[in-house]
Amino acid sequence: MSLFKKIVSKIMNQPEDEESQSLEKLGDSLRNADLDYKFAQLFTHSGGFFNYCADEAEALQTLNQIIKIEGIRSIFCCDKELRSFLDVVKTQYTNDLELYNDAAFITCEYLIAFDGRIMLSHNNIKHFHSSRLPEKVIVMANISQIVSNLNEAMSKIKRNGNVKNLTSISGSQNKLDAPSKNNTKLFLLLLED
């Protein structure tokens, strides 16, 4: 919340937005923490479901549990490597986003430790807008994809070349997101490199 809004809310006796205030306070308290710990705390604070996986076998087991518990029947997945996971757990998937998909299984560009958000591009969701993703989104990422802030992520993207359609997503409790569905569930499978 800006200084001006804080002053106006004090004068008008209006309560401050507790969600953004508590996210800011949590971020400040984690300023000197390790990036992976800070990201995990802010990601779960915003409503995301964080799953650390020591290896691909554990990631596969966690993915299978998520699919069963959430009752997922059809997944949007445009990544060839991720499709091999879905083949093992025998889950139907489509290469294009369809209305009947009840989940998406995607990769990401970067994990932003500053606010616990996940940066996506056309590499992860093709030309689709993030608001069109199904209500359940499962993201697989590596620890090496965690960056301290958006500036660092943008610098790395510029160095890597042509990346289009940049956006970011976070857990359903985060009030910073653009209009989104309130019942979106965001799962992260974070793998060791």
CYANA upper distance limits for C-alpha pairs under 8 A (distance plus 0.5 A):
  1 MET  CA      5 LYS  CA      6.84
  1 MET  CA      6 LYS  CA      7.12
  1 MET  CA     17 ASP  CA      8.23
  1 MET  CA     20 SER  CA      7.73
  1 MET  CA     21 GLN  CA      7.71
  2 SER  CA      6 LYS  CA      6.80
  3 LEU  CA      7 ILE  CA      6.75
  4 PHE  CA      8 VAL  CA      6.70
  5 LYS  CA      9 SER  CA      6.46
  6 LYS  CA     10 LYS  CA      6.68
  6 LYS  CA     16 GLU  CA      7.51
  7 ILE  CA     11 ILE  CA      6.74
  8 VAL  CA     12 MET  CA      6.52
  9 SER  CA     13 ASN  CA      6.15
  9 SER  CA     14 GLN  CA      5.20
  9 SER  CA     15 PRO  CA      7.03
  9 SER  CA     16 GLU  CA      7.15
 10 LYS  CA     14 GLN  CA      6.83
 10 LYS  CA     15 PRO  CA      8.25
 16 GLU  CA     21 GLN  CA      7.93
 17 ASP  CA     21 GLN  CA      6.67
 18 GLU  CA     22 SER  CA      6.34
 19 GLU  CA     23 LEU  CA      6.70
 19 GLU  CA    174 ASN  CA      8.12
 19 GLU  CA    175 LYS  CA      7.70
 20 SER  CA     24 GLU  CA      6.56
 20 SER  CA    174 ASN  CA      8.44
 20 SER  CA    175 LYS  CA      7.56
 20 SER  CA    176 LEU  CA      8.35
 21 GLN  CA     25 LYS  CA      6.63
 22 SER  CA     26 LEU  CA      6.48
 23 LEU  CA     27 GLY  CA      6.57
 23 LEU  CA     42 LEU  CA      7.76
 23 LEU  CA     45 HIS  CA      7.95
 23 LEU  CA     46 SER  CA      8.35
 23 LEU  CA    115 ASP  CA      8.32
 24 GLU  CA     28 ASP  CA      6.61
 25 LYS  CA     29 SER  CA      6.61
 26 LEU  CA     30 LEU  CA      6.76
 26 LEU  CA     42 LEU  CA      7.86
 27 GLY  CA     31 ARG  CA      6.70
 27 GLY  CA     38 LYS  CA      8.07
 27 GLY  CA     42 LEU  CA      7.56
 27 GLY  CA    114 PHE  CA      7.34
 27 GLY  CA    115 ASP  CA      7.50
 30 LEU  CA     38 LYS  CA      6.43
 31 ARG  CA     38 LYS  CA      8.34
 33 ALA  CA     37 TYR  CA      7.11
 33 ALA  CA     38 LYS  CA      6.46
 34 ASP  CA     38 LYS  CA      6.63
 35 LEU  CA     39 PHE  CA      6.49
 35 LEU  CA    113 ALA  CA      6.37
 35 LEU  CA    146 ILE  CA      7.41
 35 LEU  CA    147 VAL  CA      7.69
 35 LEU  CA    148 SER  CA      6.94
 36 ASP  CA     40 ALA  CA      6.63
 36 ASP  CA    113 ALA  CA      7.67
 36 ASP  CA    143 ILE  CA      7.59
 36 ASP  CA    146 ILE  CA      7.18
 37 TYR  CA     41 GLN  CA      6.69
 38 LYS  CA     42 LEU  CA      6.72
 38 LYS  CA    113 ALA  CA      6.35
 38 LYS  CA    114 PHE  CA      8.13
 38 LYS  CA    116 GLY  CA      8.28
 39 PHE  CA     43 PHE  CA      6.33
 39 PHE  CA    111 LEU  CA      7.90
 39 PHE  CA    112 ILE  CA      7.25
 39 PHE  CA    113 ALA  CA      4.62
 39 PHE  CA    114 PHE  CA      7.53
 39 PHE  CA    115 ASP  CA      7.64
 39 PHE  CA    116 GLY  CA      5.43
 39 PHE  CA    146 ILE  CA      8.15
 40 ALA  CA     44 THR  CA      6.62
 40 ALA  CA     50 PHE  CA      7.10
 40 ALA  CA    113 ALA  CA      8.42
 40 ALA  CA    116 GLY  CA      7.44
 41 GLN  CA     45 HIS  CA      6.51
 41 GLN  CA    116 GLY  CA      8.05
 42 LEU  CA     46 SER  CA      6.69
 42 LEU  CA    113 ALA  CA      7.98
 42 LEU  CA    114 PHE  CA      8.49
 42 LEU  CA    115 ASP  CA      6.44
 42 LEU  CA    116 GLY  CA      5.13
 43 PHE  CA     47 GLY  CA      7.25
 43 PHE  CA     48 GLY  CA      5.95
 43 PHE  CA     49 PHE  CA      8.19
 43 PHE  CA     50 PHE  CA      7.83
 43 PHE  CA    115 ASP  CA      7.81
 43 PHE  CA    116 GLY  CA      4.64
 43 PHE  CA    117 ARG  CA      7.05
 43 PHE  CA    170 SER  CA      7.41
 43 PHE  CA    171 GLY  CA      7.13
 44 THR  CA     48 GLY  CA      5.11
 44 THR  CA     49 PHE  CA      6.40
 44 THR  CA     50 PHE  CA      6.85
 44 THR  CA    116 GLY  CA      8.37
 44 THR  CA    171 GLY  CA      7.74
 45 HIS  CA    173 GLN  CA      8.28
 46 SER  CA    116 GLY  CA      7.95
 46 SER  CA    170 SER  CA      7.20
 46 SER  CA    171 GLY  CA      5.32
 46 SER  CA    172 SER  CA      7.05
 46 SER  CA    173 GLN  CA      5.34
 46 SER  CA    174 ASN  CA      5.31
 47 GLY  CA    170 SER  CA      8.15
 47 GLY  CA    171 GLY  CA      4.67
 47 GLY  CA    172 SER  CA      5.75
 47 GLY  CA    173 GLN  CA      5.40
 47 GLY  CA    174 ASN  CA      7.51
 47 GLY  CA    185 LYS  CA      8.34
 47 GLY  CA    186 LEU  CA      8.16
 48 GLY  CA    170 SER  CA      7.26
 48 GLY  CA    171 GLY  CA      4.65
 48 GLY  CA    172 SER  CA      7.45
 48 GLY  CA    185 LYS  CA      7.32
 48 GLY  CA    186 LEU  CA      5.56
 48 GLY  CA    187 PHE  CA      6.50
 48 GLY  CA    188 LEU  CA      7.97
 49 PHE  CA    171 GLY  CA      8.33
 49 PHE  CA    185 LYS  CA      8.19
 49 PHE  CA    186 LEU  CA      6.61
 49 PHE  CA    187 PHE  CA      5.16
 49 PHE  CA    188 LEU  CA      6.66
 50 PHE  CA    187 PHE  CA      6.65
 50 PHE  CA    188 LEU  CA      5.60
 50 PHE  CA    189 LEU  CA      7.19
 50 PHE  CA    190 LEU  CA      8.10
 51 ASN  CA     62 THR  CA      8.20
 51 ASN  CA    187 PHE  CA      7.96
 51 ASN  CA    188 LEU  CA      6.30
 51 ASN  CA    189 LEU  CA      5.43
 51 ASN  CA    190 LEU  CA      6.60
 52 TYR  CA    189 LEU  CA      6.52
 52 TYR  CA    190 LEU  CA      5.40
 52 TYR  CA    191 LEU  CA      6.86
 53 CYS  CA     58 GLU  CA      5.97
 53 CYS  CA     59 ALA  CA      5.86
 53 CYS  CA    189 LEU  CA      6.97
 53 CYS  CA    190 LEU  CA      6.23
 53 CYS  CA    191 LEU  CA      5.44
 53 CYS  CA    192 GLU  CA      7.36
 54 ALA  CA     58 GLU  CA      6.93
 54 ALA  CA     59 ALA  CA      8.22
 54 ALA  CA    191 LEU  CA      6.42
 54 ALA  CA    192 GLU  CA      6.08
 55 ASP  CA     59 ALA  CA      6.88
 55 ASP  CA    191 LEU  CA      6.63
 55 ASP  CA    192 GLU  CA      6.89
 56 GLU  CA     60 LEU  CA      6.51
 56 GLU  CA    191 LEU  CA      7.78
 57 ALA  CA     61 GLN  CA      6.80
 58 GLU  CA     62 THR  CA      6.63
 59 ALA  CA     63 LEU  CA      6.50
 59 ALA  CA    189 LEU  CA      6.92
 59 ALA  CA    191 LEU  CA      7.81
 60 LEU  CA     64 ASN  CA      6.65
 60 LEU  CA     85 PHE  CA      6.96
 60 LEU  CA     89 VAL  CA      8.25
 61 GLN  CA     65 GLN  CA      6.83
 62 THR  CA     66 ILE  CA      6.74
 62 THR  CA    189 LEU  CA      8.31
 63 LEU  CA     67 ILE  CA      6.71
 63 LEU  CA    189 LEU  CA      8.41
 64 ASN  CA     68 LYS  CA      6.75
 64 ASN  CA     89 VAL  CA      6.61
 65 GLN  CA     69 ILE  CA      6.44
 66 ILE  CA     70 GLU  CA      6.32
 67 ILE  CA     71 GLY  CA      6.36
 67 ILE  CA     72 ILE  CA      5.51
 67 ILE  CA     73 ARG  CA      8.26
 68 LYS  CA     72 ILE  CA      7.12
 72 ILE  CA    102 ASP  CA      6.63
 72 ILE  CA    103 ALA  CA      7.11
 73 ARG  CA     91 THR  CA      7.19
 73 ARG  CA     92 GLN  CA      7.01
 73 ARG  CA    101 ASN  CA      8.17
 73 ARG  CA    102 ASP  CA      7.30
 74 SER  CA     91 THR  CA      7.35
 74 SER  CA     92 GLN  CA      5.55
 74 SER  CA     93 TYR  CA      5.80
 74 SER  CA     94 THR  CA      7.96
 74 SER  CA    100 TYR  CA      7.65
 74 SER  CA    101 ASN  CA      5.42
 74 SER  CA    102 ASP  CA      6.30
 74 SER  CA    103 ALA  CA      7.14
 75 ILE  CA     91 THR  CA      8.08
 75 ILE  CA     92 GLN  CA      6.86
 75 ILE  CA     93 TYR  CA      4.95
 75 ILE  CA     94 THR  CA      6.78
 75 ILE  CA    101 ASN  CA      5.75
 75 ILE  CA    102 ASP  CA      6.71
 75 ILE  CA    103 ALA  CA      5.31
 75 ILE  CA    104 ALA  CA      5.63
 75 ILE  CA    105 PHE  CA      7.04
 76 PHE  CA     93 TYR  CA      6.08
 76 PHE  CA     94 THR  CA      5.53
 76 PHE  CA     95 ASN  CA      6.62
 76 PHE  CA     96 ASP  CA      6.84
 76 PHE  CA     97 LEU  CA      5.92
 76 PHE  CA     98 GLU  CA      7.79
 76 PHE  CA    101 ASN  CA      6.54
 76 PHE  CA    103 ALA  CA      6.81
 76 PHE  CA    104 ALA  CA      5.03
 76 PHE  CA    105 PHE  CA      6.72
 77 CYS  CA     82 LEU  CA      7.67
 77 CYS  CA     83 ARG  CA      7.08
 77 CYS  CA     93 TYR  CA      6.73
 77 CYS  CA     94 THR  CA      6.53
 77 CYS  CA     95 ASN  CA      5.98
 77 CYS  CA     96 ASP  CA      7.89
 77 CYS  CA    104 ALA  CA      6.54
 77 CYS  CA    105 PHE  CA      5.72
 77 CYS  CA    106 ILE  CA      6.61
 78 CYS  CA     83 ARG  CA      8.19
 78 CYS  CA     94 THR  CA      7.96
 78 CYS  CA     95 ASN  CA      5.22
 78 CYS  CA     96 ASP  CA      7.32
 78 CYS  CA    106 ILE  CA      7.84
 78 CYS  CA    124 ASN  CA      7.87
 78 CYS  CA    125 ILE  CA      7.83
 78 CYS  CA    126 LYS  CA      8.29
 79 ASP  CA     83 ARG  CA      6.78
 79 ASP  CA    106 ILE  CA      7.38
 79 ASP  CA    107 THR  CA      8.08
 79 ASP  CA    124 ASN  CA      7.92
 80 LYS  CA     84 SER  CA      7.34
 81 GLU  CA     85 PHE  CA      7.81
 82 LEU  CA     86 LEU  CA      7.23
 82 LEU  CA    105 PHE  CA      7.86
 82 LEU  CA    106 ILE  CA      7.88
 83 ARG  CA     87 ASP  CA      6.67
 83 ARG  CA     93 TYR  CA      8.25
 84 SER  CA     88 VAL  CA      6.88
 85 PHE  CA     89 VAL  CA      7.01
 86 LEU  CA     90 LYS  CA      6.35
 86 LEU  CA     91 THR  CA      5.81
 86 LEU  CA     92 GLN  CA      7.84
 86 LEU  CA     93 TYR  CA      8.00
 87 ASP  CA     91 THR  CA      6.86
 87 ASP  CA     92 GLN  CA      8.47
 94 THR  CA     98 GLU  CA      7.98
 94 THR  CA    101 ASN  CA      8.45
 97 LEU  CA    101 ASN  CA      7.43
 97 LEU  CA    128 PHE  CA      8.34
 97 LEU  CA    133 LEU  CA      8.16
101 ASN  CA    134 PRO  CA      6.99
102 ASP  CA    134 PRO  CA      5.98
102 ASP  CA    135 GLU  CA      7.06
102 ASP  CA    136 LYS  CA      7.05
103 ALA  CA    133 LEU  CA      8.15
103 ALA  CA    134 PRO  CA      5.57
103 ALA  CA    135 GLU  CA      6.86
103 ALA  CA    136 LYS  CA      5.07
103 ALA  CA    137 VAL  CA      6.01
103 ALA  CA    138 ILE  CA      7.89
104 ALA  CA    133 LEU  CA      7.27
104 ALA  CA    134 PRO  CA      6.74
104 ALA  CA    136 LYS  CA      6.95
104 ALA  CA    137 VAL  CA      5.27
104 ALA  CA    138 ILE  CA      6.49
105 PHE  CA    137 VAL  CA      6.63
105 PHE  CA    138 ILE  CA      5.25
105 PHE  CA    139 VAL  CA      6.38
105 PHE  CA    140 MET  CA      8.10
106 ILE  CA    124 ASN  CA      6.35
106 ILE  CA    125 ILE  CA      7.68
106 ILE  CA    137 VAL  CA      8.11
106 ILE  CA    138 ILE  CA      6.81
106 ILE  CA    139 VAL  CA      5.46
106 ILE  CA    140 MET  CA      6.85
107 THR  CA    120 LEU  CA      8.41
107 THR  CA    124 ASN  CA      6.02
107 THR  CA    139 VAL  CA      5.85
107 THR  CA    140 MET  CA      5.58
107 THR  CA    141 ALA  CA      6.56
108 CYS  CA    118 ILE  CA      7.34
108 CYS  CA    119 MET  CA      6.56
108 CYS  CA    120 LEU  CA      5.51
108 CYS  CA    121 SER  CA      7.77
108 CYS  CA    123 ASN  CA      8.45
108 CYS  CA    124 ASN  CA      6.32
108 CYS  CA    139 VAL  CA      7.36
108 CYS  CA    140 MET  CA      7.74
108 CYS  CA    141 ALA  CA      6.96
109 GLU  CA    118 ILE  CA      8.19
109 GLU  CA    119 MET  CA      6.00
109 GLU  CA    120 LEU  CA      5.90
109 GLU  CA    121 SER  CA      7.23
109 GLU  CA    124 ASN  CA      8.18
109 GLU  CA    145 GLN  CA      7.55
110 TYR  CA    118 ILE  CA      6.60
110 TYR  CA    119 MET  CA      5.64
110 TYR  CA    120 LEU  CA      7.83
110 TYR  CA    145 GLN  CA      5.38
110 TYR  CA    146 ILE  CA      6.37
110 TYR  CA    147 VAL  CA      7.23
110 TYR  CA    153 ALA  CA      7.01
111 LEU  CA    116 GLY  CA      7.50
111 LEU  CA    117 ARG  CA      6.61
111 LEU  CA    118 ILE  CA      5.21
111 LEU  CA    119 MET  CA      6.67
111 LEU  CA    145 GLN  CA      6.35
111 LEU  CA    146 ILE  CA      5.05
111 LEU  CA    147 VAL  CA      6.61
112 ILE  CA    116 GLY  CA      6.01
112 ILE  CA    117 ARG  CA      5.75
112 ILE  CA    118 ILE  CA      6.61
112 ILE  CA    119 MET  CA      7.71
112 ILE  CA    146 ILE  CA      6.54
112 ILE  CA    147 VAL  CA      5.86
112 ILE  CA    148 SER  CA      6.43
112 ILE  CA    149 ASN  CA      5.85
112 ILE  CA    150 LEU  CA      6.89
112 ILE  CA    153 ALA  CA      8.07
113 ALA  CA    117 ARG  CA      7.77
113 ALA  CA    146 ILE  CA      7.03
113 ALA  CA    147 VAL  CA      6.50
113 ALA  CA    148 SER  CA      5.44
113 ALA  CA    149 ASN  CA      6.58
114 PHE  CA    148 SER  CA      6.24
114 PHE  CA    149 ASN  CA      5.58
114 PHE  CA    150 LEU  CA      8.25
115 ASP  CA    149 ASN  CA      8.38
116 GLY  CA    170 SER  CA      7.34
117 ARG  CA    168 SER  CA      6.80
117 ARG  CA    169 ILE  CA      6.19
117 ARG  CA    170 SER  CA      5.28
117 ARG  CA    171 GLY  CA      8.42
118 ILE  CA    168 SER  CA      5.77
118 ILE  CA    169 ILE  CA      5.79
118 ILE  CA    170 SER  CA      6.67
119 MET  CA    166 LEU  CA      7.58
119 MET  CA    167 THR  CA      6.35
119 MET  CA    168 SER  CA      4.75
119 MET  CA    169 ILE  CA      7.15
120 LEU  CA    124 ASN  CA      6.51
120 LEU  CA    125 ILE  CA      7.73
120 LEU  CA    165 ASN  CA      8.41
120 LEU  CA    166 LEU  CA      6.23
120 LEU  CA    167 THR  CA      5.81
120 LEU  CA    168 SER  CA      6.05
120 LEU  CA    169 ILE  CA      8.16
121 SER  CA    125 ILE  CA      6.94
121 SER  CA    126 LYS  CA      7.84
121 SER  CA    163 VAL  CA      7.15
121 SER  CA    164 LYS  CA      6.46
121 SER  CA    165 ASN  CA      5.58
121 SER  CA    166 LEU  CA      4.96
121 SER  CA    167 THR  CA      6.80
122 HIS  CA    126 LYS  CA      4.63
122 HIS  CA    127 HIS  CA      6.20
122 HIS  CA    128 PHE  CA      8.29
122 HIS  CA    163 VAL  CA      7.56
122 HIS  CA    164 LYS  CA      6.19
122 HIS  CA    165 ASN  CA      5.81
122 HIS  CA    166 LEU  CA      7.61
123 ASN  CA    163 VAL  CA      8.11
125 ILE  CA    129 HIS  CA      8.21
125 ILE  CA    130 SER  CA      8.08
127 HIS  CA    165 ASN  CA      7.52
128 PHE  CA    132 ARG  CA      7.14
128 PHE  CA    133 LEU  CA      8.26
129 HIS  CA    133 LEU  CA      7.85
130 SER  CA    167 THR  CA      7.69
130 SER  CA    168 SER  CA      8.26
130 SER  CA    169 ILE  CA      7.89
131 SER  CA    179 PRO  CA      8.18
131 SER  CA    180 SER  CA      6.60
131 SER  CA    181 LYS  CA      8.31
133 LEU  CA    137 VAL  CA      7.84
134 PRO  CA    184 THR  CA      8.24
135 GLU  CA    181 LYS  CA      7.85
135 GLU  CA    183 ASN  CA      7.10
135 GLU  CA    184 THR  CA      4.92
135 GLU  CA    185 LYS  CA      6.62
136 LYS  CA    184 THR  CA      6.25
136 LYS  CA    185 LYS  CA      5.27
136 LYS  CA    186 LEU  CA      6.54
136 LYS  CA    187 PHE  CA      8.23
137 VAL  CA    184 THR  CA      8.16
137 VAL  CA    185 LYS  CA      6.76
137 VAL  CA    186 LEU  CA      5.44
137 VAL  CA    187 PHE  CA      6.60
138 ILE  CA    186 LEU  CA      6.56
138 ILE  CA    187 PHE  CA      5.14
138 ILE  CA    188 LEU  CA      6.35
138 ILE  CA    189 LEU  CA      7.89
139 VAL  CA    186 LEU  CA      8.16
139 VAL  CA    187 PHE  CA      6.62
139 VAL  CA    188 LEU  CA      5.33
139 VAL  CA    189 LEU  CA      6.61
140 MET  CA    188 LEU  CA      6.45
140 MET  CA    189 LEU  CA      5.28
140 MET  CA    190 LEU  CA      6.59
140 MET  CA    191 LEU  CA      7.98
141 ALA  CA    145 GLN  CA      7.33
141 ALA  CA    188 LEU  CA      7.89
141 ALA  CA    189 LEU  CA      6.83
141 ALA  CA    190 LEU  CA      5.59
141 ALA  CA    191 LEU  CA      6.63
142 ASN  CA    146 ILE  CA      8.25
142 ASN  CA    190 LEU  CA      5.94
142 ASN  CA    191 LEU  CA      5.18
142 ASN  CA    192 GLU  CA      6.33
142 ASN  CA    193 ASP  CA      6.30
143 ILE  CA    190 LEU  CA      6.88
143 ILE  CA    191 LEU  CA      6.67
143 ILE  CA    192 GLU  CA      6.22
143 ILE  CA    193 ASP  CA      6.86
144 SER  CA    193 ASP  CA      7.21
147 VAL  CA    152 GLU  CA      6.88
147 VAL  CA    153 ALA  CA      6.81
148 SER  CA    152 GLU  CA      7.16
149 ASN  CA    153 ALA  CA      7.06
150 LEU  CA    154 MET  CA      6.60
151 ASN  CA    155 SER  CA      6.64
152 GLU  CA    156 LYS  CA      6.81
153 ALA  CA    157 ILE  CA      6.70
154 MET  CA    158 LYS  CA      6.66
155 SER  CA    159 ARG  CA      6.86
156 LYS  CA    160 ASN  CA      6.71
157 ILE  CA    161 GLY  CA      6.95
157 ILE  CA    162 ASN  CA      8.42
157 ILE  CA    163 VAL  CA      7.32
158 LYS  CA    162 ASN  CA      7.99
158 LYS  CA    163 VAL  CA      8.44
169 ILE  CA    177 ASP  CA      7.61
170 SER  CA    174 ASN  CA      7.07
170 SER  CA    177 ASP  CA      7.78
170 SER  CA    186 LEU  CA      7.68
171 GLY  CA    184 THR  CA      8.05
171 GLY  CA    185 LYS  CA      7.36
171 GLY  CA    186 LEU  CA      6.16
172 SER  CA    181 LYS  CA      8.15
172 SER  CA    182 ASN  CA      6.45
172 SER  CA    183 ASN  CA      7.19
172 SER  CA    184 THR  CA      6.13
172 SER  CA    185 LYS  CA      7.04
172 SER  CA    186 LEU  CA      7.88
173 GLN  CA    182 ASN  CA      8.32
180 SER  CA    184 THR  CA      8.39
